[in-house]
Amino acid sequence: MDHMNEEMECMCLECGASSYLPKSDIVMEDPTSIDSKMLNSLLVCSICGGQLKLIGKAGDEPFYRLE
Ligand SMILES: [Zn+2]
């Protein structure tokens, strides 16, 4: 797998739609906090414009952490 093109799955908090974003595009609101999975406000739902929340790597079970 090419980790440079790894995709992360995000979910809209407003409408629940899933979005897949390249890992390189994702900026955390607070990278020092494990609990903060809110994404930068520039990244919004393409359907409703709502705030996105990071779920995990694309294809992973939700909330499962590989570390
Ligand atoms: Zn939405």
N, CA, C, O and the ligand as a Tripos MOL2 file, in Angstrom:
@<TRIPOS>MOLECULE
protein
  269   267    68     0     0
PROTEIN
NO_CHARGES

@<TRIPOS>ATOM
      1 N           0.8490   -1.2090    0.0000 N.3       1 MET1
      2 CA          0.0000    0.0000    0.0000 C.3       1 MET1
      3 C           0.8750    1.2460    0.0000 C.2       1 MET1
      4 O           1.8960    1.3090    0.6850 O.2       1 MET1
      5 N           0.4650    2.2110   -0.7630 N.am      2 ASP2
      6 CA          1.2130    3.4720   -0.8310 C.3       2 ASP2
      7 C           0.7150    4.4040    0.2720 C.2       2 ASP2
      8 O          -0.3860    4.9470    0.1860 O.2       2 ASP2
      9 N           1.5230    4.5790    1.2910 N.am      3 HIS3
     10 CA          1.0710    5.3630    2.4350 C.3       3 HIS3
     11 C           0.9660    6.8550    2.1190 C.2       3 HIS3
     12 O           0.3140    7.5970    2.8540 O.2       3 HIS3
     13 N           1.5890    7.2930    1.0550 N.am      4 MET4
     14 CA          1.4710    8.6990    0.6830 C.3       4 MET4
     15 C           0.0500    9.0170    0.2260 C.2       4 MET4
     16 O          -0.4110   10.1530    0.3400 O.2       4 MET4
     17 N          -0.6320    8.0020   -0.2900 N.am      5 ASN5
     18 CA         -1.9800    8.2220   -0.7910 C.3       5 ASN5
     19 C          -3.0320    7.5880    0.1090 C.2       5 ASN5
     20 O          -4.1680    7.3600   -0.3070 O.2       5 ASN5
     21 N          -2.6440    7.3120    1.3270 N.am      6 GLU6
     22 CA         -3.5780    6.7040    2.2580 C.3       6 GLU6
     23 C          -4.7810    7.6190    2.4760 C.2       6 GLU6
     24 O          -4.6320    8.8320    2.6210 O.2       6 GLU6
     25 N          -5.9520    7.0330    2.4980 N.am      7 GLU7
     26 CA         -7.1530    7.8340    2.7100 C.3       7 GLU7
     27 C          -7.7040    7.6130    4.1130 C.2       7 GLU7
     28 O          -7.6240    6.5230    4.6790 O.2       7 GLU7
     29 N          -8.2600    8.6790    4.6420 N.am      8 MET8
     30 CA         -8.8840    8.6190    5.9570 C.3       8 MET8
     31 C         -10.3830    8.8030    5.7890 C.2       8 MET8
     32 O         -10.8380    9.5780    4.9470 O.2       8 MET8
     33 N         -11.1370    8.0850    6.5960 N.am      9 GLU9
     34 CA        -12.5840    8.2050    6.5300 C.3       9 GLU9
     35 C         -13.0610    9.2390    7.5460 C.2       9 GLU9
     36 O         -12.6760    9.2180    8.7150 O.2       9 GLU9
     37 N         -13.9070   10.1370    7.0630 N.am     10 CYS10
     38 CA        -14.4700   11.1650    7.9330 C.3      10 CYS10
     39 C         -15.9860   11.0980    7.8220 C.2      10 CYS10
     40 O         -16.5350   10.6950    6.7970 O.2      10 CYS10
     41 N         -16.6460   11.4990    8.8980 N.am     11 MET11
     42 CA        -18.1000   11.4990    8.8920 C.3      11 MET11
     43 C         -18.6190   12.8860    9.2100 C.2      11 MET11
     44 O         -18.1100   13.5720   10.0960 O.2      11 MET11
     45 N         -19.6450   13.2890    8.4690 N.am     12 CYS12
     46 CA        -20.2770   14.5750    8.7280 C.3      12 CYS12
     47 C         -21.1140   14.4940    9.9950 C.2      12 CYS12
     48 O         -21.9060   13.5680   10.1660 O.2      12 CYS12
     49 N         -20.9350   15.4680   10.8830 N.am     13 LEU13
     50 CA        -21.7080   15.4760   12.1260 C.3      13 LEU13
     51 C         -23.1330   15.9500   11.8910 C.2      13 LEU13
     52 O         -23.9990   15.7610   12.7450 O.2      13 LEU13
     53 N         -23.3840   16.5640   10.7400 N.am     14 GLU14
     54 CA        -24.7110   17.1050   10.4590 C.3      14 GLU14
     55 C         -25.6020   16.0880    9.7630 C.2      14 GLU14
     56 O         -26.7270   15.8420   10.1990 O.2      14 GLU14
     57 N         -25.1020   15.4920    8.6770 N.am     15 CYS15
     58 CA        -25.9520   14.5930    7.8850 C.3      15 CYS15
     59 C         -25.4700   13.1440    7.9130 C.2      15 CYS15
     60 O         -26.1580   12.2560    7.4110 O.2      15 CYS15
     61 N         -24.2990   12.8980    8.4930 N.am     16 GLY16
     62 CA        -23.8260   11.5300    8.6490 C.3      16 GLY16
     63 C         -23.1650   10.9420    7.4160 C.2      16 GLY16
     64 O         -22.8180    9.7610    7.4070 O.2      16 GLY16
     65 N         -22.9830   11.7410    6.3780 N.am     17 ALA17
     66 CA        -22.3650   11.2410    5.1610 C.3      17 ALA17
     67 C         -20.8780   10.9850    5.3850 C.2      17 ALA17
     68 O         -20.2050   11.7430    6.0830 O.2      17 ALA17
     69 N         -20.3810    9.9170    4.7900 N.am     18 SER18
     70 CA        -18.9600    9.6120    4.8920 C.3      18 SER18
     71 C         -18.2000   10.2910    3.7570 C.2      18 SER18
     72 O         -18.6650   10.3500    2.6190 O.2      18 SER18
     73 N         -17.0190   10.8000    4.0980 N.am     19 SER19
     74 CA        -16.1390   11.3740    3.0910 C.3      19 SER19
     75 C         -14.7800   10.7160    3.2330 C.2      19 SER19
     76 O         -14.3660   10.3710    4.3390 O.2      19 SER19
     77 N         -14.0850   10.5410    2.1190 N.am     20 TYR20
     78 CA        -12.7490    9.9780    2.1610 C.3      20 TYR20
     79 C         -11.7700   11.0340    1.6920 C.2      20 TYR20
     80 O         -11.8690   11.5410    0.5750 O.2      20 TYR20
     81 N         -10.8180   11.3620    2.5630 N.am     21 LEU21
     82 CA         -9.8630   12.4150    2.2640 C.3      21 LEU21
     83 C          -8.4520   11.8620    2.3270 C.2      21 LEU21
     84 O          -8.1550   11.0120    3.1670 O.2      21 LEU21
     85 N          -7.5760   12.3350    1.4440 N.am     22 PRO22
     86 CA         -6.1690   11.9280    1.5370 C.3      22 PRO22
     87 C          -5.6140   12.3430    2.8900 C.2      22 PRO22
     88 O          -5.9090   13.4290    3.3880 O.2      22 PRO22
     89 N          -4.8100   11.4700    3.4780 N.am     23 LYS23
     90 CA         -4.2700   11.7450    4.8030 C.3      23 LYS23
     91 C          -3.5230   13.0760    4.8200 C.2      23 LYS23
     92 O          -3.5330   13.7920    5.8210 O.2      23 LYS23
     93 N          -2.8790   13.3960    3.7020 N.am     24 SER24
     94 CA         -2.0750   14.6200    3.6340 C.3      24 SER24
     95 C          -2.9340   15.8760    3.6930 C.2      24 SER24
     96 O          -2.4290   16.9600    3.9830 O.2      24 SER24
     97 N          -4.2410   15.7350    3.4180 N.am     25 ASP25
     98 CA         -5.1370   16.8990    3.4390 C.3      25 ASP25
     99 C          -5.7310   17.1480    4.8210 C.2      25 ASP25
    100 O          -6.3380   18.1890    5.0730 O.2      25 ASP25
    101 N          -5.5480   16.1840    5.7020 N.am     26 ILE26
    102 CA         -6.2280   16.2600    6.9970 C.3      26 ILE26
    103 C          -5.3960   17.0240    8.0140 C.2      26 ILE26
    104 O          -4.2250   16.7220    8.2450 O.2      26 ILE26
    105 N          -6.0240   18.0070    8.6070 N.am     27 VAL27
    106 CA         -5.3910   18.7830    9.6610 C.3      27 VAL27
    107 C          -6.2860   18.7320   10.8890 C.2      27 VAL27
    108 O          -7.4540   19.1190   10.8420 O.2      27 VAL27
    109 N          -5.7250   18.2540   11.9770 N.am     28 MET28
    110 CA         -6.5170   18.1470   13.1910 C.3      28 MET28
    111 C          -6.6450   19.5020   13.8640 C.2      28 MET28
    112 O          -5.7370   20.3310   13.8010 O.2      28 MET28
    113 N          -7.7830   19.7170   14.5070 N.am     29 GLU29
    114 CA         -7.9670   20.9410   15.2840 C.3      29 GLU29
    115 C          -6.9200   21.0070   16.3940 C.2      29 GLU29
    116 O          -6.3340   22.0620   16.6390 O.2      29 GLU29
    117 N          -6.6910   19.8920   17.0550 N.am     30 ASP30
    118 CA         -5.7400   19.8580   18.1530 C.3      30 ASP30
    119 C          -4.9760   18.5300   18.1230 C.2      30 ASP30
    120 O          -5.4130   17.5460   18.7210 O.2      30 ASP30
    121 N          -3.8380   18.5060   17.4290 N.am     31 PRO31
    122 CA         -3.0920   17.2540   17.2440 C.3      31 PRO31
    123 C          -2.5660   16.6700   18.5560 C.2      31 PRO31
    124 O          -2.1930   15.4970   18.6060 O.2      31 PRO31
    125 N          -2.5330   17.4690   19.6020 N.am     32 THR32
    126 CA         -1.9930   16.9720   20.8700 C.3      32 THR32
    127 C          -3.0360   16.2170   21.6760 C.2      32 THR32
    128 O          -2.7050   15.5490   22.6550 O.2      32 THR32
    129 N          -4.2850   16.3210   21.2700 N.am     33 SER33
    130 CA         -5.3500   15.6640   22.0150 C.3      33 SER33
    131 C          -5.8880   14.4620   21.2560 C.2      33 SER33
    132 O          -6.3900   14.5930   20.1400 O.2      33 SER33
    133 N          -5.7780   13.2960   21.8680 N.am     34 ILE34
    134 CA         -6.2830   12.0760   21.2410 C.3      34 ILE34
    135 C          -7.7970   12.1450   21.0970 C.2      34 ILE34
    136 O          -8.3670   11.5900   20.1580 O.2      34 ILE34
    137 N          -8.4420   12.8310   22.0340 N.am     35 ASP35
    138 CA         -9.8990   12.8970   22.0130 C.3      35 ASP35
    139 C         -10.4300   13.8450   20.9540 C.2      35 ASP35
    140 O         -11.5910   13.7550   20.5550 O.2      35 ASP35
    141 N          -9.5710   14.7600   20.4950 N.am     36 SER36
    142 CA        -10.0310   15.7370   19.5270 C.3      36 SER36
    143 C          -9.8680   15.2070   18.1260 C.2      36 SER36
    144 O          -8.7690   15.2250   17.5720 O.2      36 SER36
    145 N         -10.9490   14.7380   17.5510 N.am     37 LYS37
    146 CA        -10.8910   14.2310   16.1880 C.3      37 LYS37
    147 C         -11.6680   15.1360   15.2440 C.2      37 LYS37
    148 O         -11.9900   14.7540   14.1180 O.2      37 LYS37
    149 N         -11.9580   16.3170   15.7110 N.am     38 MET38
    150 CA        -12.5830   17.2870   14.8380 C.3      38 MET38
    151 C         -11.5320   17.7530   13.8320 C.2      38 MET38
    152 O         -10.3710   17.9760   14.1760 O.2      38 MET38
    153 N         -11.9670   17.8910   12.5960 N.am     39 LEU39
    154 CA        -11.0270   18.3070   11.5680 C.3      39 LEU39
    155 C         -11.0350   19.8110   11.4070 C.2      39 LEU39
    156 O         -11.9540   20.5090   11.8350 O.2      39 LEU39
    157 N          -9.9700   20.2860   10.7710 N.am     40 ASN40
    158 CA         -9.8730   21.7080   10.4680 C.3      40 ASN40
    159 C         -11.1500   22.1920    9.8060 C.2      40 ASN40
    160 O         -11.7400   21.4950    8.9800 O.2      40 ASN40
    161 N         -11.5680   23.3880   10.1750 N.am     41 SER41
    162 CA        -12.8560   23.9020    9.6980 C.3      41 SER41
    163 C         -12.8780   24.1390    8.1940 C.2      41 SER41
    164 O         -13.9410   24.3720    7.6190 O.2      41 SER41
    165 N         -11.7170   24.0820    7.5560 N.am     42 LEU42
    166 CA        -11.6880   24.2320    6.0990 C.3      42 LEU42
    167 C         -12.2100   22.9710    5.4170 C.2      42 LEU42
    168 O         -12.6230   23.0020    4.2580 O.2      42 LEU42
    169 N         -12.1850   21.8450    6.1660 N.am     43 LEU43
    170 CA        -12.6630   20.5920    5.6060 C.3      43 LEU43
    171 C         -14.1010   20.3860    6.0520 C.2      43 LEU43
    172 O         -14.3640   20.0850    7.2170 O.2      43 LEU43
    173 N         -15.0240   20.5480    5.1230 N.am     44 VAL44
    174 CA        -16.4350   20.4270    5.4730 C.3      44 VAL44
    175 C         -17.1280   19.4330    4.5480 C.2      44 VAL44
    176 O         -16.6060   19.0760    3.4920 O.2      44 VAL44
    177 N         -18.2950   18.9990    4.9600 N.am     45 CYS45
    178 CA        -19.0990   18.0600    4.1950 C.3      45 CYS45
    179 C         -19.4170   18.6290    2.8130 C.2      45 CYS45
    180 O         -19.8220   19.7840    2.6780 O.2      45 CYS45
    181 N         -19.2240   17.7890    1.7830 N.am     46 SER46
    182 CA        -19.4970   18.2530    0.4200 C.3      46 SER46
    183 C         -20.9910   18.3010    0.1380 C.2      46 SER46
    184 O         -21.4190   18.8770   -0.8620 O.2      46 SER46
    185 N         -21.7830   17.7000    1.0130 N.am     47 ILE47
    186 CA        -23.2330   17.6720    0.7990 C.3      47 ILE47
    187 C         -23.9250   18.8310    1.5090 C.2      47 ILE47
    188 O         -24.7070   19.5670    0.9070 O.2      47 ILE47
    189 N         -23.6250   18.9830    2.8080 N.am     48 CYS48
    190 CA        -24.3520   19.9900    3.5820 C.3      48 CYS48
    191 C         -23.4470   21.0790    4.1570 C.2      48 CYS48
    192 O         -23.9350   22.0610    4.7160 O.2      48 CYS48
    193 N         -22.1490   20.9100    4.0220 N.am     49 GLY49
    194 CA        -21.2290   21.9220    4.5470 C.3      49 GLY49
    195 C         -21.0020   21.8140    6.0400 C.2      49 GLY49
    196 O         -20.4340   22.7200    6.6500 O.2      49 GLY49
    197 N         -21.4420   20.7100    6.6370 N.am     50 GLY50
    198 CA        -21.2870   20.5100    8.0740 C.3      50 GLY50
    199 C         -19.8620   20.1480    8.4690 C.2      50 GLY50
    200 O         -19.0120   19.8610    7.6260 O.2      50 GLY50
    201 N         -19.6270   20.1710    9.7890 N.am     51 GLN51
    202 CA        -18.3140   19.8490   10.3270 C.3      51 GLN51
    203 C         -18.0340   18.3510   10.1920 C.2      51 GLN51
    204 O         -18.9040   17.5200   10.4510 O.2      51 GLN51
    205 N         -16.8060   18.0200    9.7830 N.am     52 LEU52
    206 CA        -16.4140   16.6200    9.6590 C.3      52 LEU52
    207 C         -15.6710   16.1520   10.9020 C.2      52 LEU52
    208 O         -14.9630   16.9160   11.5580 O.2      52 LEU52
    209 N         -15.8550   14.8740   11.2000 N.am     53 LYS53
    210 CA        -15.1460   14.2490   12.3110 C.3      53 LYS53
    211 C         -14.3730   13.0670   11.7610 C.2      53 LYS53
    212 O         -14.8890   12.2950   10.9520 O.2      53 LYS53
    213 N         -13.1300   12.9280   12.2050 N.am     54 LEU54
    214 CA        -12.3050   11.8220   11.7390 C.3      54 LEU54
    215 C         -12.7720   10.5010   12.3440 C.2      54 LEU54
    216 O         -12.9390   10.3900   13.5580 O.2      54 LEU54
    217 N         -12.9800    9.5020   11.4860 N.am     55 ILE55
    218 CA        -13.3900    8.1820   11.9600 C.3      55 ILE55
    219 C         -12.1860    7.2560   12.0370 C.2      55 ILE55
    220 O         -11.9980    6.5480   13.0260 O.2      55 ILE55
    221 N         -11.3840    7.2640   11.0000 N.am     56 GLY56
    222 CA        -10.2180    6.3810   10.9790 C.3      56 GLY56
    223 C          -9.7540    6.1870    9.5600 C.2      56 GLY56
    224 O         -10.2060    6.8690    8.6390 O.2      56 GLY56
    225 N          -8.8360    5.2380    9.3940 N.am     57 LYS57
    226 CA         -8.3500    4.9590    8.0550 C.3      57 LYS57
    227 C          -9.4520    4.3160    7.2270 C.2      57 LYS57
    228 O         -10.2560    3.5400    7.7440 O.2      57 LYS57
    229 N          -9.4840    4.6370    5.9580 N.am     58 ALA58
    230 CA        -10.4810    4.0620    5.0700 C.3      58 ALA58
    231 C         -10.3660    2.5430    5.1020 C.2      58 ALA58
    232 O          -9.2800    1.9850    4.9450 O.2      58 ALA58
    233 N         -11.5070    1.8830    5.3090 N.am     59 GLY59
    234 CA        -11.5180    0.4330    5.3160 C.3      59 GLY59
    235 C         -11.3710   -0.1740    6.6930 C.2      59 GLY59
    236 O         -11.6560   -1.3550    6.8870 O.2      59 GLY59
    237 N         -10.9260    0.6260    7.6530 N.am     60 ASP60
    238 CA        -10.7870    0.1190    9.0170 C.3      60 ASP60
    239 C         -12.1370    0.0780    9.7080 C.2      60 ASP60
    240 O         -13.0680    0.7850    9.3230 O.2      60 ASP60
    241 N         -12.2310   -0.7470   10.7210 N.am     61 GLU61
    242 CA        -13.4060   -0.7120   11.5750 C.3      61 GLU61
    243 C         -13.3920    0.6110   12.3250 C.2      61 GLU61
    244 O         -12.3360    1.0560   12.7760 O.2      61 GLU61
    245 N         -14.5550    1.2430   12.4630 N.am     62 PRO62
    246 CA        -14.6060    2.5190   13.2070 C.3      62 PRO62
    247 C         -14.0500    2.3680   14.6170 C.2      62 PRO62
    248 O         -14.2930    1.3710   15.2970 O.2      62 PRO62
    249 N         -13.3150    3.3580   15.0270 N.am     63 PHE63
    250 CA        -12.7920    3.4660   16.3940 C.3      63 PHE63
    251 C         -11.6710    2.4750   16.6920 C.2      63 PHE63
    252 O         -11.1940    2.4010   17.8250 O.2      63 PHE63
    253 N         -11.2500    1.7210   15.6910 N.am     64 TYR64
    254 CA        -10.1380    0.8120   15.9080 C.3      64 TYR64
    255 C          -8.8440    1.5350   15.6170 C.2      64 TYR64
    256 O          -8.6920    2.1350   14.5530 O.2      64 TYR64
    257 N          -7.9240    1.4870   16.5340 N.am     65 ARG65
    258 CA         -6.6720    2.2130   16.3650 C.3      65 ARG65
    259 C          -5.5210    1.2470   16.1380 C.2      65 ARG65
    260 O          -5.3270    0.3000   16.9000 O.2      65 ARG65
    261 N          -4.7660    1.4970   15.0860 N.am     66 LEU66
    262 CA         -3.6240    0.6470   14.7530 C.3      66 LEU66
    263 C          -2.3580    1.2540   15.3230 C.2      66 LEU66
    264 O          -1.6450    1.9740   14.6240 O.2      66 LEU66
    265 N          -2.0730    0.9760   16.5710 N.am     67 GLU67
    266 CA         -0.8450    1.5010   17.1600 C.3      67 GLU67
    267 C          -0.4100    0.6110   18.2870 C.2      67 GLU67
    268 O           0.6100    0.8740   18.9230 O.2      67 GLU67
    269 ZN        -23.1410   16.6900    5.7330 Zn       68 ZN68
@<TRIPOS>BOND
     1     1     2 1
     2     2     3 1
     3     3     4 2
     4     3     5 am
     5     5     6 1
     6     6     7 1
     7     7     8 2
     8     7     9 am
     9     9    10 1
    10    10    11 1
    11    11    12 2
    12    11    13 am
    13    13    14 1
    14    14    15 1
    15    15    16 2
    16    15    17 am
    17    17    18 1
    18    18    19 1
    19    19    20 2
    20    19    21 am
    21    21    22 1
    22    22    23 1
    23    23    24 2
    24    23    25 am
    25    25    26 1
    26    26    27 1
    27    27    28 2
    28    27    29 am
    29    29    30 1
    30    30    31 1
    31    31    32 2
    32    31    33 am
    33    33    34 1
    34    34    35 1
    35    35    36 2
    36    35    37 am
    37    37    38 1
    38    38    39 1
    39    39    40 2
    40    39    41 am
    41    41    42 1
    42    42    43 1
    43    43    44 2
    44    43    45 am
    45    45    46 1
    46    46    47 1
    47    47    48 2
    48    47    49 am
    49    49    50 1
    50    50    51 1
    51    51    52 2
    52    51    53 am
    53    53    54 1
    54    54    55 1
    55    55    56 2
    56    55    57 am
    57    57    58 1
    58    58    59 1
    59    59    60 2
    60    59    61 am
    61    61    62 1
    62    62    63 1
    63    63    64 2
    64    63    65 am
    65    65    66 1
    66    66    67 1
    67    67    68 2
    68    67    69 am
    69    69    70 1
    70    70    71 1
    71    71    72 2
    72    71    73 am
    73    73    74 1
    74    74    75 1
    75    75    76 2
    76    75    77 am
    77    77    78 1
    78    78    79 1
    79    79    80 2
    80    79    81 am
    81    81    82 1
    82    82    83 1
    83    83    84 2
    84    83    85 am
    85    85    86 1
    86    86    87 1
    87    87    88 2
    88    87    89 am
    89    89    90 1
    90    90    91 1
    91    91    92 2
    92    91    93 am
    93    93    94 1
    94    94    95 1
    95    95    96 2
    96    95    97 am
    97    97    98 1
    98    98    99 1
    99    99   100 2
   100    99   101 am
   101   101   102 1
   102   102   103 1
   103   103   104 2
   104   103   105 am
   105   105   106 1
   106   106   107 1
   107   107   108 2
   108   107   109 am
   109   109   110 1
   110   110   111 1
   111   111   112 2
   112   111   113 am
   113   113   114 1
   114   114   115 1
   115   115   116 2
   116   115   117 am
   117   117   118 1
   118   118   119 1
   119   119   120 2
   120   119   121 am
   121   121   122 1
   122   122   123 1
   123   123   124 2
   124   123   125 am
   125   125   126 1
   126   126   127 1
   127   127   128 2
   128   127   129 am
   129   129   130 1
   130   130   131 1
   131   131   132 2
   132   131   133 am
   133   133   134 1
   134   134   135 1
   135   135   136 2
   136   135   137 am
   137   137   138 1
   138   138   139 1
   139   139   140 2
   140   139   141 am
   141   141   142 1
   142   142   143 1
   143   143   144 2
   144   143   145 am
   145   145   146 1
   146   146   147 1
   147   147   148 2
   148   147   149 am
   149   149   150 1
   150   150   151 1
   151   151   152 2
   152   151   153 am
   153   153   154 1
   154   154   155 1
   155   155   156 2
   156   155   157 am
   157   157   158 1
   158   158   159 1
   159   159   160 2
   160   159   161 am
   161   161   162 1
   162   162   163 1
   163   163   164 2
   164   163   165 am
   165   165   166 1
   166   166   167 1
   167   167   168 2
   168   167   169 am
   169   169   170 1
   170   170   171 1
   171   171   172 2
   172   171   173 am
   173   173   174 1
   174   174   175 1
   175   175   176 2
   176   175   177 am
   177   177   178 1
   178   178   179 1
   179   179   180 2
   180   179   181 am
   181   181   182 1
   182   182   183 1
   183   183   184 2
   184   183   185 am
   185   185   186 1
   186   186   187 1
   187   187   188 2
   188   187   189 am
   189   189   190 1
   190   190   191 1
   191   191   192 2
   192   191   193 am
   193   193   194 1
   194   194   195 1
   195   195   196 2
   196   195   197 am
   197   197   198 1
   198   198   199 1
   199   199   200 2
   200   199   201 am
   201   201   202 1
   202   202   203 1
   203   203   204 2
   204   203   205 am
   205   205   206 1
   206   206   207 1
   207   207   208 2
   208   207   209 am
   209   209   210 1
   210   210   211 1
   211   211   212 2
   212   211   213 am
   213   213   214 1
   214   214   215 1
   215   215   216 2
   216   215   217 am
   217   217   218 1
   218   218   219 1
   219   219   220 2
   220   219   221 am
   221   221   222 1
   222   222   223 1
   223   223   224 2
   224   223   225 am
   225   225   226 1
   226   226   227 1
   227   227   228 2
   228   227   229 am
   229   229   230 1
   230   230   231 1
   231   231   232 2
   232   231   233 am
   233   233   234 1
   234   234   235 1
   235   235   236 2
   236   235   237 am
   237   237   238 1
   238   238   239 1
   239   239   240 2
   240   239   241 am
   241   241   242 1
   242   242   243 1
   243   243   244 2
   244   243   245 am
   245   245   246 1
   246   246   247 1
   247   247   248 2
   248   247   249 am
   249   249   250 1
   250   250   251 1
   251   251   252 2
   252   251   253 am
   253   253   254 1
   254   254   255 1
   255   255   256 2
   256   255   257 am
   257   257   258 1
   258   258   259 1
   259   259   260 2
   260   259   261 am
   261   261   262 1
   262   262   263 1
   263   263   264 2
   264   263   265 am
   265   265   266 1
   266   266   267 1
   267   267   268 2
@<TRIPOS>SUBSTRUCTURE
     1 MET1         2 RESIDUE 1 A MET
     2 ASP2         6 RESIDUE 1 A ASP
     3 HIS3        10 RESIDUE 1 A HIS
     4 MET4        14 RESIDUE 1 A MET
     5 ASN5        18 RESIDUE 1 A ASN
     6 GLU6        22 RESIDUE 1 A GLU
     7 GLU7        26 RESIDUE 1 A GLU
     8 MET8        30 RESIDUE 1 A MET
     9 GLU9        34 RESIDUE 1 A GLU
    10 CYS10       38 RESIDUE 1 A CYS
    11 MET11       42 RESIDUE 1 A MET
    12 CYS12       46 RESIDUE 1 A CYS
    13 LEU13       50 RESIDUE 1 A LEU
    14 GLU14       54 RESIDUE 1 A GLU
    15 CYS15       58 RESIDUE 1 A CYS
    16 GLY16       62 RESIDUE 1 A GLY
    17 ALA17       66 RESIDUE 1 A ALA
    18 SER18       70 RESIDUE 1 A SER
    19 SER19       74 RESIDUE 1 A SER
    20 TYR20       78 RESIDUE 1 A TYR
    21 LEU21       82 RESIDUE 1 A LEU
    22 PRO22       86 RESIDUE 1 A PRO
    23 LYS23       90 RESIDUE 1 A LYS
    24 SER24       94 RESIDUE 1 A SER
    25 ASP25       98 RESIDUE 1 A ASP
    26 ILE26      102 RESIDUE 1 A ILE
    27 VAL27      106 RESIDUE 1 A VAL
    28 MET28      110 RESIDUE 1 A MET
    29 GLU29      114 RESIDUE 1 A GLU
    30 ASP30      118 RESIDUE 1 A ASP
    31 PRO31      122 RESIDUE 1 A PRO
    32 THR32      126 RESIDUE 1 A THR
    33 SER33      130 RESIDUE 1 A SER
    34 ILE34      134 RESIDUE 1 A ILE
    35 ASP35      138 RESIDUE 1 A ASP
    36 SER36      142 RESIDUE 1 A SER
    37 LYS37      146 RESIDUE 1 A LYS
    38 MET38      150 RESIDUE 1 A MET
    39 LEU39      154 RESIDUE 1 A LEU
    40 ASN40      158 RESIDUE 1 A ASN
    41 SER41      162 RESIDUE 1 A SER
    42 LEU42      166 RESIDUE 1 A LEU
    43 LEU43      170 RESIDUE 1 A LEU
    44 VAL44      174 RESIDUE 1 A VAL
    45 CYS45      178 RESIDUE 1 A CYS
    46 SER46      182 RESIDUE 1 A SER
    47 ILE47      186 RESIDUE 1 A ILE
    48 CYS48      190 RESIDUE 1 A CYS
    49 GLY49      194 RESIDUE 1 A GLY
    50 GLY50      198 RESIDUE 1 A GLY
    51 GLN51      202 RESIDUE 1 A GLN
    52 LEU52      206 RESIDUE 1 A LEU
    53 LYS53      210 RESIDUE 1 A LYS
    54 LEU54      214 RESIDUE 1 A LEU
    55 ILE55      218 RESIDUE 1 A ILE
    56 GLY56      222 RESIDUE 1 A GLY
    57 LYS57      226 RESIDUE 1 A LYS
    58 ALA58      230 RESIDUE 1 A ALA
    59 GLY59      234 RESIDUE 1 A GLY
    60 ASP60      238 RESIDUE 1 A ASP
    61 GLU61      242 RESIDUE 1 A GLU
    62 PRO62      246 RESIDUE 1 A PRO
    63 PHE63      250 RESIDUE 1 A PHE
    64 TYR64      254 RESIDUE 1 A TYR
    65 ARG65      258 RESIDUE 1 A ARG
    66 LEU66      262 RESIDUE 1 A LEU
    67 GLU67      266 RESIDUE 1 A GLU
    68 ZN68       269 GROUP 0 **** ****
